[in-house]
């Protein structure tokens, strides 16, 4: 998949999948979820948003049963190599989002301050995926413009330090939302709740996360996710 936005392109990378147990899906059934990263081509270089599933302990491996595709192989299929990556942005630092970071030592990794603190505080992720040789962090405490037209926006919820990447261009905006929502339909439900609230629909209406207001300020034309191949688009653009 490729989306061209002005001088920026976004390519989705398939980095495997895992099996989310029924106890975490809110249903009576487990769910197989893809692990997706995104390669962003920008005039200043290549941004990699998330890096796949890292090695975990035996308990975590048995719980999620991940199947990995090597980051190097996924990048090669996109016509680039590990050495071509300029910067990394992780939506958060759980092992299924930052697993390839150790292969990119020396490259700046953009992360929220709260997320890095949680990762180093224990019980959040795995130490070898955080403090590896050459680990270099660019720490933000809120919004930051990484490159011209490229913003990281805090979207806490799944993790307190979760962030999304906004690629803003004159002819449209793409949001790489990571795991701000597990699936596109959940994002759509909250967006509808927001519309109802803004339209003055009488209470009660479902709640929505307050950061959604900020994301919608960018008038996104597409929102992409880390564990769902579906793409959210505003209703007026849907066929």
Number of C-alpha atoms within 10 A of each C-alpha: 7 11 13 15 17 13 9 20 18 21 17 20 25 21 25 19 21 20 16 17 17 12 10 11 12 9 10 10 12 14 14 16 18 19 26 25 27 25 22 21 18 19 11 10 13 18 22 23 29 28 29 27 26 21 16 17 8 9 9 12 13 11 12 14 16 23 15 18 16 18 23 17 16 18 21 12 11 13 9 15 14 15 10 13 19 17 18 24 26 26 31 29 25 20 22 26 25 26 24 22 29 19 18 22 15 15 19 18 24 23 25 29 17 18 25 19 12 17 21 14 11 10 9 16 20 20 14 15 22 21 16 14 13 14 17 17 19 15 16 20 13 15 15 16 13 17 14 12 14 20 18 26 24 24 27 20 14 13 18 15 24 24 29 27 27 22 24 20 17 8 9 15 20 25 25 23 24 29 24 25 20 17 20 22 14 13 20 16 14 17 19 15 18 20 13 15 17 9 9 10 11 8 8 7 13 12 12 17 15 11 13 15 12 12 19 12 8 16 14 18 18 16 22 26 27 30 21 19 16 13 13 20 16 13 9 7 8 7 4
